[in-house]
Amino acid sequence: MTMTRRDFGKGVLGLSVGAAALGAPTILRASAYPDRAVNYIVAYNPGGESDVTARMQQRYFKDIAGQSLVIVNKPGAGGATAWAQLNGFDPDGYTIMGTIVPHIILQPAMKKVGYQTDDIDVVYFFHYTPDAIVVKADSPYRTLNDLIEDTKARPGAVTFGGSGINSANHLASEIFADMTGAITTYIPFKGSAPTITAVLGGQVAAAMSYTTQGVKAGEQVRTLAVATEERVSALPDAPTFKELGFDYVGGAYRGVAVPKNTPDDVRSSLSEIIGQINKNADFQAQMNAAGYQVVDVAMPDVPAFIEERRAAYAPAIKRLRDA
Amino acid sequence: MLDALINAFTPFNLALALIGVFLGTIIGALPGLSATMAVAVLVPFTFTLDPASGLIALGAVYTGAIYGGAYAAILVNTPGTPAAIATALDGFPMAKRGDGDLAVTMSCFASAVGGVIGALFLLVLAPPLATIALRFGPVEYFWLAIFGLSLIAVLSKGATLKGLIGGFIGLGLSTIGSAVVGGDVRYTFDSPALLGGIHIIPALIGLYCIPVLLNMVGTRDPHIERASAGKGSRIGDAIGLMWRSKFNLIRSSVVGTVIGILPAAGGAVAGLVAYSEARRTSSHKEDFGKGAPDGVIASESANSATVGGGFVPTLVLGIPGTPPDAIILGGLMVQGIRVGPQLFTEQASTVYTFIFGLLIATVIMVPVGLLIGRTAFKTISSIPKSALAPAIGALIMIGSYAVEQNPNHVVMMVILGAFAWGAARYGFEPSPVVLGLILGPIAEQGFVQGYLIGNASGNLFAEFFGRPISLGIIFVIALTLLWPLWAERRARSKVDVLND
């Protein structure tokens, strides 16, 4: 018998699914989907924001869908490794994948990554991790205005740490520059945690990071501004950009995608399950406490949402491409 | 603190520590299954436990898995985790000559001592030590990586030129895929399979294990010498050897703890630095690489000490010291524990219960490790090669795949293995290649970030050569590189005198 590489993969995957399915309770549901455990591929390492939020969903998925959600981490190339493989899986709804906007818009626009934005069939965007500017607690920048003033006094001398290049943080730095006229030097780090380490160690002046990092680092840091409509409950002292006079709301929007040609009834069942998880009060409380913002972009609204985001990022993407 | 001690000794927590160490050791022993994976699989189960018990279970699994890597390194020459690379350098030659049982027993004691010393540092000095992690900026990591690359001289076992060539091959391989800083896509030949670069674990498995496997089926000699009758675990011999190298043991444990505190370094660097220090200060340098017990002691005590060290920045600063710590940190967040300096005062009972639990787990590792080690040694030295070779072959295939559920990794592992087998016939060692592969990205990232920051501040020279820790590391690099030249010159002048 010849075993192709994909069969080999399925065999091992099947083992883990089988083991997980043993523990699943039997709850009768109207829809046939899912009638066995669902593999949820996370395109990043365990411990990161994509992984943590997926694991928060995991418990409620089982309560609502009656089947286990098995998390499989497939990191590499800033998520591109997994996303480029998405359409190679069986389109039956039993392999689903976490995705992120702006990443799936930005990556294919910047370089050849093995997929196009339209290849990713997202059925639900369930939260966003708001952008936030974070400085060390004893930083001379007490307010966002202090920071902006300094970047104008010394163009290019103020360093902004962020996770990766051509990433959500990089894009946010560009948008921030457009918005305020601040000229900073962007220093890419390998992930959010090393970025905050560099802020704490004084290696960079500030971080263009996320609210979650401001929450995690606690009293060691000060969050100068958050990119949300209302203040974030976990960071009550951090003003929004809107309060400070900048019309800016954004961050990393995380969604759940399925391989192309997955049947419509399966897609809508999945979209509905993710929506129900979002409605759970405990889930919301957990997400809010860590600094995430729950949002509901269900299946019918996804294409319009992606178009809107694409348009919003276009000027900054053009600048990055020309750089 | 007394409550915490009593709490750590509850039968439930003791049972968790025992089970954790046992499972961790088994997982760590299988090539490709790493401590990170063991911890990731277990995290969801700890959500139902109280935070201290959950942490004890995770810490025990982590400690066990780091130790378990030693078996594969010693008995099969496959460092299943990067942390065990330096263990294989002398552990496998020991096993080959029939001292596999001694090496396994010694690695168990050395791991326990290293683990205890690391945990004691965590217990007593965590908050002040955490500041070390912050003092290390991009430039310091760059110099640390350069220091690590100077170990090529140690690892090339005399053939320095071949070692350098191997090191450059490793550095070259490390540039494949998207760049660490900048994300430029390099040398992928438009293949998405290469976009993620060469993953270190499949590379390790291929480079070290495939040549062993091919030699196993290509020669008639037994894979490793069987233990002669009546030797058992050779606990007495092991303790005697450890007592003689007590300074090596303590120095290596301290080196491991400090390197464990640095978030971007990790067990592999700790093991290698401790190994090279042990060799530099040894009066039997020539034995290293040929089965010197001191090499095994240095590597194993250092890599186990990184566990305690790694928890320092994790608990004090919320910065994961090692990849498994990142997962444990995620688990803590889900349990609603806010890490940070205040953790040691506000949640003192949880933290100290955990640290005592970690200490207990490390001690439990001795009987568990001796038992598993003895079984592993007996099994591997007695089953015929015709059964051993296919079993290892299957394990390393699954192991390479399992790292990221990526079939391309299996292909990469086999290609690199074939390369290593060919290169070995011309006297090239795999270790310098691996060193280049591990340290290349750390050096590149540190250099590019340091360059960007230096440019922004307008003083590039001061950024690289004006910081005290950097200067200290540069001094050590100079010492390491010039010492052998000086020593050789002195030795030669002595010979000249004799010849006259």
Contacts between the chains, C-beta under 8 A, distances in Angstrom:
chain1	res1	chain2	res2	distance
A	5	B	407	4.1
A	5	B	410	7.8
A	6	B	407	7.4
A	8	B	401	7.1
A	8	B	407	6.2
A	8	B	410	7.9
A	9	B	401	7.3
A	9	B	405	6.7
A	9	B	407	5.5
A	12	B	398	7.0
A	12	B	401	6.3
A	12	B	402	6.9
A	12	B	405	7.1
A	13	B	405	6.9
A	45	B	323	7.3
A	45	B	326	7.1
A	46	B	36	7.3
A	46	B	40	4.4
A	46	B	43	7.7
A	46	B	326	7.0
A	46	B	327	4.6
A	46	B	330	6.7
A	47	B	320	6.8
A	47	B	323	7.9
A	47	B	326	3.5
A	47	B	327	4.7
A	47	B	329	6.3
A	47	B	330	4.3
A	48	B	326	7.8
A	51	B	330	6.8
A	52	B	330	5.1
A	52	B	333	6.8
A	52	B	334	7.3
A	55	B	43	7.9
A	55	B	44	7.0
A	55	B	330	7.4
A	55	B	334	7.0
A	56	B	334	7.1
A	58	B	44	7.3
A	72	B	405	5.8
A	73	B	40	7.2
A	73	B	404	7.1
A	74	B	404	5.6
A	74	B	405	5.8
A	74	B	406	6.9
A	75	B	196	7.7
A	75	B	404	6.3
A	76	B	195	6.9
A	76	B	196	3.1
A	76	B	197	7.7
A	76	B	404	6.7
A	76	B	406	7.6
A	77	B	177	6.6
A	77	B	178	5.0
A	77	B	195	4.3
A	77	B	196	4.9
A	77	B	197	7.9
A	78	B	178	6.8
A	78	B	183	6.7
A	80	B	178	7.8
A	80	B	192	7.6
A	80	B	195	6.0
A	81	B	192	7.3
A	81	B	195	6.0
A	81	B	196	4.6
A	81	B	406	7.5
A	84	B	192	4.7
A	84	B	195	7.4
A	111	B	183	7.8
A	111	B	185	5.7
A	112	B	185	7.1
A	112	B	190	6.5
A	113	B	192	7.4
A	113	B	195	6.9
A	114	B	192	3.4
A	114	B	195	6.6
A	156	B	456	6.1
A	157	B	456	5.5
A	157	B	457	6.6
A	157	B	458	7.0
A	158	B	456	7.6
A	159	B	452	7.6
A	159	B	453	5.8
A	159	B	456	5.1
A	164	B	183	6.3
A	165	B	181	6.9
A	165	B	182	5.0
A	165	B	183	4.5
A	166	B	183	5.5
A	167	B	183	7.8
A	185	B	452	6.3
A	185	B	453	7.8
A	185	B	455	7.3
A	185	B	456	4.0
A	187	B	449	5.6
A	187	B	452	5.1
A	187	B	453	6.0
A	187	B	456	7.9
A	188	B	181	5.1
A	188	B	182	6.7
A	188	B	183	7.7
A	188	B	449	7.6
A	189	B	181	7.9
A	189	B	449	7.2
A	190	B	180	6.1
A	190	B	181	7.6
A	190	B	445	6.6
A	193	B	263	7.6
A	193	B	319	5.9
A	193	B	320	6.2
A	193	B	326	7.0
A	194	B	263	6.9
A	194	B	264	7.2
A	196	B	318	7.9
A	196	B	319	7.1
A	197	B	133	7.1
A	197	B	134	6.9
A	197	B	263	6.2
A	197	B	317	7.5
A	197	B	319	4.9
A	198	B	137	6.9
A	198	B	138	7.6
A	200	B	134	5.3
A	200	B	317	6.6
A	200	B	319	7.6
A	201	B	133	7.8
A	201	B	134	3.8
A	201	B	135	6.6
A	201	B	136	7.2
A	201	B	137	5.7
A	202	B	134	7.7
A	203	B	137	4.0
A	203	B	138	6.4
A	203	B	449	7.9
A	203	B	453	6.6
A	204	B	453	7.0
A	216	B	318	5.2
A	216	B	333	7.2
A	216	B	339	7.8
A	217	B	317	7.9
A	217	B	318	5.9
A	217	B	340	7.4
A	218	B	318	7.3
A	218	B	338	6.0
A	218	B	340	4.5
A	218	B	342	7.4
A	219	B	340	6.9
A	219	B	342	7.2
A	220	B	317	7.2
A	220	B	340	6.5
A	220	B	341	7.5
A	286	B	334	7.4
A	289	B	336	7.3
A	290	B	333	6.2
